[in-house]
Amino acid sequence: MSVNTLAPRSAVAGNERGHAPSLAANPFAAVTGAEIQAPLIQGGAVRYANLDYGASAPALSVVSAYLNEILPYYASVHRGAGYASQISTSVYENAREIVRDFVGGRPDDLVIFTRNTTDSLNVLAGCLPQRQGEQAGDVLYLDIEHHANLLPWQRVGHRSLVARETIAATVAALREELETGGVALLAVTGASNVTGEILPIAELAALAHEYGARIVVDAAQLAPHRRIDITALDVDFLAFSGHKLYAPFGAGVLVGRADWLDAGTPHLLGGGAVREARLDTVVWTTGPARHEGGSPNVLGAATLARATQVLASLDHDSWQQHEADIRRHLEEGLSALEGVTVHRIFSDSADSIGVVNFSVEGYDAGLVAAYLSAEHGVGLRDGKFCAHPLLKRLGLPAGSLRASFGLGSRLEDAERLIEGIRRLREHGLGWDYVVDAGRWVPANDERSYPHWAPNTPGTAGAAPCTTTD
């Protein structure tokens, strides 16, 4: 797989680049923390330009307000006779129906609340059908997947397929593999967490079903940017997370066919997952409770559901235009700079979410990210994005940079990133940087965190998944 580069369309920098769309000049929806100030290493402060939505999106302001409204009533759910427990139980269970409606779920689909998308896909990995004590078929997945949609399948019968240069060729290769038989589940991403490119979900679902397989879509990145109707798309299972969907906390959800989920191995063995427990045997329940042992993340599920209601109320065309305008501005601005490469997986991808992946010649991605943060107040992601096989295939074994944006973003965020990279290419770094706990940080950094936060920026920035061998 080669690195596909977006050809520069304009060499004009700054706001003179042209067609800077008015729709993207302001946030499309209000988010919490939109005006926080980031201290600069050279002194002063600037509004924080959050271009890291793909990791965790800021909470929508209406969702934060909803959290404050329900927080006084928070209590343990199920089996509680108290007033607060009854309210919390009602909110929690009603959240299932809200989420089901948001994704166009079928009446008999289960809606299981989990810790995150990774947890959801691990639940499904324990529910693959068995035949005479053995797995009834393999899981088939591509090499472009996030680890959440790759590692759970390595514990079971599986096949991996190398994505081709184009989406069309990749679909053809999947067909060839499915034709060989023995595949029970096709596991695909809805949108790449590395490049934002969207896969043809309806086509892939039809293909899987043609050969007797089911399909699960990792929608962690897709759901915050596109409406998904699993009935219309004929998708069997869907997983996504609240923290990427403009909700606080780490709640996730798995929606899908009850037959596999009711027969699968209970995911969390504990209270609530059983019909009857004895000292050495147990009778497991069915339905969502089978996989939700222990006390659930009530507020996480409630705010996730509230966020889906907000997204469902948005004008879809204007929403998509807002993100598309920012993405076009950012792609064109970066591609116009010498030594900057914008990366894509497929040469024929027609649609992308709010993600732009790039690298800067001569600079480690982590150093560029530290520079943008310290000297320009821009936050974005660097590294291998929990997609090691894909980064290696793209010729980026040490990682790259990812700018991701959404409802609370504005054109100024993209412009500040472009300007920061332009200054880096023309003038170099404005400060000395060192590696601390595996991360680049400014040397002699005297900036302080808020009084309630540990003032340890080096260790706080440490992250796994950084080796290059």
Number of C-alpha atoms within 10 A of each C-alpha: 15 14 17 15 15 16 12 16 12 14 15 13 17 14 13 9 14 11 10 16 13 11 17 24 16 15 17 18 16 16 21 17 15 18 11 13 14 21 20 17 21 14 11 9 15 16 16 19 27 25 26 20 27 27 17 18 25 24 26 26 19 19 24 19 14 15 19 11 10 16 12 9 14 17 18 18 22 15 10 14 9 12 11 17 18 19 17 24 20 13 20 23 16 15 22 22 15 19 23 22 17 20 19 16 26 18 9 10 19 24 26 22 29 28 19 23 27 23 22 28 28 19 23 22 23 19 19 22 18 13 8 6 7 10 15 16 19 19 25 25 22 22 20 25 24 24 16 20 27 25 15 18 23 13 11 15 16 18 15 16 14 16 21 19 16 15 20 15 14 17 18 14 16 21 16 11 17 22 14 9 13 16 22 24 26 24 25 25 27 25 27 26 28 29 22 24 25 20 20 17 21 14 12 22 22 17 20 24 18 13 17 15 22 22 25 24 25 28 22 30 26 27 24 26 23 18 15 20 17 23 12 12 16 19 25 22 25 29 29 27 32 31 26 28 29 31 31 24 21 19 27 26 27 29 27 25 19 18 15 15 27 19 18 20 18 23 21 15 15 15 14 21 24 18 13 11 13 7 5 5 8 12 11 19 17 19 17 23 23 25 28 23 17 13 12 18 19 22 22 24 31 27 31 31 26 24 27 25 16 14 22 15 8 12 9 14 8 13 19 16 14 25 28 19 21 26 24 16 23 23 24 21 27 30 22 21 21 14 14 19 23 24 23 22 26 21 16 13 16 10 12 19 26 29 28 25 20 23 21 20 12 9 14 17 23 22 19 22 22 23 27 23 24 24 21 24 25 25 24 23 21 24 24 25 21 18 22 23 19 24 21 15 17 19 13 18 18 18 24 28 24 31 26 29 26 30 25 25 27 24 23 15 22 26 20 18 24 23 18 19 23 20 13 17 18 10 9 12 15 13 14 11 18 15 14 16 14 16 20 21 24 21 13 11 16 11 14 12 13 7 7 6 8 10 14 10 17 17 13 12 13 14 11 8 11 19 11 11 5
